[in-house]
Amino acid sequence: MKTLLPAAIRRSLMFTAVVALSLAYPASVQAVPTTYQYTGNPFTEVSGPYTTSMFVTAMVTLAGPLPPNFIGPSSPRLLHCPMGCKP
């Protein structure tokens, strides 16, 4: 039995370390940034420098993916609109 005791203690310490690291660094903190791209329909009514062959494009990068059927505010990490946009 004396040879099993050090192995059992070692396994117990390893398990404790894994649990402690899992609590310190949860998976939600390690989310992968997700980029969404939007391309609108061509403009139907225009004035100034715009033409009916132009359309709106935008890219937004979030800290992680949105859940299915998400409705509500979000906090973009990056918002890009080539023609200009306001967050």
N, C-alpha and C positions, 0 to 999 in steps of 0.2 A: 503494500500500500504506500510505502514511502516514496516510490518512484512516480505514482500517480498524482500525488499532492502537488508537486510543482507544475505539472501539466494542467491540472484543474485550476490552479491559481492563475496561470498564464492565460488560459481561455477566459476566465472571469474578468481579468484586467482588460483583455482585448475587447470583450463584449462591452464593458463599461466605457472604454474609449470610443467605440463606434457609436454608442448611444449618445455620449456627450457631444461628439462632433455633429451628429444628426440634429440635435437640439440647437447647437450653436450656429449651424449653417443649414437652415431648412431649404427644401427644394424650391419654395416660392421665391426665395431671395435670388436664386440662380436662374431666373427666367431669361429666356433668350429674346432679345429685341425682335419685334415683328413689324414689317413695313407693309402698308396697304397702299395701293395705287388706285386712283379714280380718274376715269376719262369720261367726260360728259358728251352729250350730243352736240352737233354743230349748232351755232347760234341761229335763231330764226329772225330776230329783229336786232339790227346793229346801228351804231352811229360812230362817228369819229374814226379812229384808226382801225376799227374792227371790221371783219368781213363775215359773211355767212359760212365760209369754209373754216372758220376758227372755232375752237371749243375749249372748255375748261379742263385742265389737268391738275392733279394734286397728288402729293405723296405725303403720308404721315407715318412716322415711326413711333411705336409704343413700346413700353418696357416688356410687354408680353402679349400673347394673342388675346383677342376679345372672346368672351364666352359666346356660345350660340345664341342668336336672337337678342344680342345686347342692346339695351336702350338706356341711355344716360350719359353723363359727362365722362370725359377721359382726360388724361394729362399727357399730351404728346411730348415725346423727347425731341422730335424734329418735325417741322411742318414746312413743306416746300411747294410753292405755287409759282410756276414760271412767269405768269402774268401779274403776280402780286396777290396776296391774300392776307386776311386778318384772322388770327386765332380766336 
